[in-house]
Amino acid sequence: MSTSRRDFLKQATTASMVAAAPSAFGASIISKKGESEADWLLNESDTVIGHGDYKYKVEKNWAKISPTHTPLLNCHEMVQDSKGRLIMIGDHPQNNVLIFDKSGKLLDFWGTSFPGGHGLTLHDEGGEDLLYIADSGWQMGKYGQMENYNGRVSKTTIDGKILFDIGHPMQIGVYKPDEPFRPTETAIGPNGDIYVADGYGMSRIIQYDANGRYIRHWGGKDNPDPNYKLVSAHGVAIDYRDKENPMVVCTSRVQNCFKYFTLNGKYIKTIQMPNMSVCRAVFDEDNLYSGVCWSQPKEGKTNWKDHTGFITIMEGDKVVSNPGGTQPVYKNGELQKTFQLPNKPILHGHDVCVDNDKNLYVCQWNANHSAPYKLTRV
């Protein structure tokens, strides 16, 4: 988005508001005059969240779908294809993949064979958009309990034709028979190598070639080396910001950090994200975006079903905005803890998709069956 367009949108949004009400936590939130923080959630069209140059107007009813014909459980991830369509993976047994245009109109939906639909990666292969789907092996049971099975990774066309599957690593002698495989994410390297994050299984990163042949693996929740230890290796992505030195970025969600590795799995660095259970890293130009699924309050503790999430945005390795969370603060060069805003404009930030106007689409887990939110940059 150009600066002039962003300034125009900012002026238009500000003109529609009567007053600005800064949060006690330092977040930039605009609301109508006289409204309390509890009212902001109800008046979503007047809610702006974020900090600095990364503020967004919240649109919760962006997706135009029918709860009868296209019901949702959890919206896990979203990507934008070369035609500008927004493709979402979820875990409802009636539909796994939903395809929208940028206005929120549902264009297509397909798939019932990914009951644990979780990770979604788009890759251009010879001018054709292809999808890599990670079925995590977890699905919501009839009575709200979580049921598990062995997951899989599938390569598909945009319209759902399965090209090949990557199954349990036990089949090729990489895993022991009692080690579960529950993949949560994939990433595609510059030479076509496939990196699979076994986030809900053994927390390993497994590298395959473009044809699905095993190369190596690293990480693991039981790894004695703190640099290589990954606990809930929920996300994996390729950081191409330095074109001469692409890196594999792995999420260690329980450890509240991103860990960077070479394309061959050699440790480079760790970026700490205090109090943020970050999901996958999403790159756009010089920025890293990530959903934060959980955070702990300043006082007391929450459990894994409580709504405690938000979004975080980085320029390089520095956090510059936390839409739905408190303002990022650094002391002596170290990022301090971030907390969810009291009015909970985002419940569980599971993934972020960035369109070519720099607007965000937020997929949420455990968010009352809600469709993706649109955050329009202002």
Secondary structure, DSSP 8 states (H G I E B T S, - for coil): --HHHHHHHHHHHHHT-SEE---TTS---EE-TT--HHHHHH-GGG-EEEETTEEEEEETT-SB--TTTS--S-EEEEEE-TTS-EEEEEEETTEEEEEE-TTSBEEEEE-SS-TTEEEEEEEEETTEEEEEEEE-SEEE-TTS-EEE---EEEEEETT--EEEEE--GGGGTSS-TT------EEEE-TTS-EEEE-TTTT-EEEEE-TTS-EEEEEE-TT-SSTTT--SS---EEEE-SSTTS-EEEEEETTTTEEEEE-TTS-EEEEEE-TT-EE---EEETTEEEEEEEE---SSS---TTS---EEEEEETTEEEE-TTB----EETTEE----B-TT-SSS-EEEEEE-TTS-EEEEESSSTT---EEEEE-
